[in-house]
């Protein structure tokens, strides 16, 4: 396992909830791998769907914990993270065209899950271009698959919150964010990796390159399972073919008996 103790350069980690084994985290894995993330801490199941990762999941180590408290303790103690930062997603309206305006936002106003716990005040959220990652050292970004924001169980362990501001839509009702979680995560990781001098994955044309890795024990196990399933399928097909041949022979013998009688 790669730990901060093996390398003094700053590292970026991710923490996310995974409530189901069928949860699709593939696009998030792809974003994380592109910006140099090596370890993702999940609260819940280690198993998930990696559809859309395009091989990036093989570059990541997934470390599961049953509770957010255990996950955050691992992040602070074992990964030596000095900052756990909640990514609240995109926020229409908190935008400064030249980037000079410092905007702070009350977390209660952003997260619907926070409104259920009115007495809990978790501070403010800062626009991504105003947050200085260079002073944080090893950093963990906490995110949710949902646009509503970080779940309260995770947010309670965050030291600060960030969001990606964009131009507001002029309409009577409150408009939804223009950016999905994968876009906001990529923007946040870009700022963090640039400030912490974390090396991004190199490009192959216009896409991040994901090279072929040497086979691991997990890959060998997957190959063995695939071979076993193939052998089972072939054995079943042979059994069906044999049964059909036997039934055909039995039918012929039965017909012969009828004629002789």
Secondary structure, DSSP 8 states (H G I E B T S, - for coil): ---GGG--S--EEEEEEE-STT-B-HHHHHHHHHTT--EEEEEE-S--B-TT-TTGGGG-EEEEESSHHHHHHHHHHTS--SEEEEEEEEEET---TTS----EEEHHHH-HHHHTSTT----EEEEGGG--GGGT-SEEEEE-SSTT-S-HHHHTT-SEEEEEEE-----SS----SS-HHHHHHHHHHHHHHHHT-----EETTEE--------HHHHHHHHHHHHHHHHHHHHHHHHHHHHHHHHHHHHHHHHHHHH-
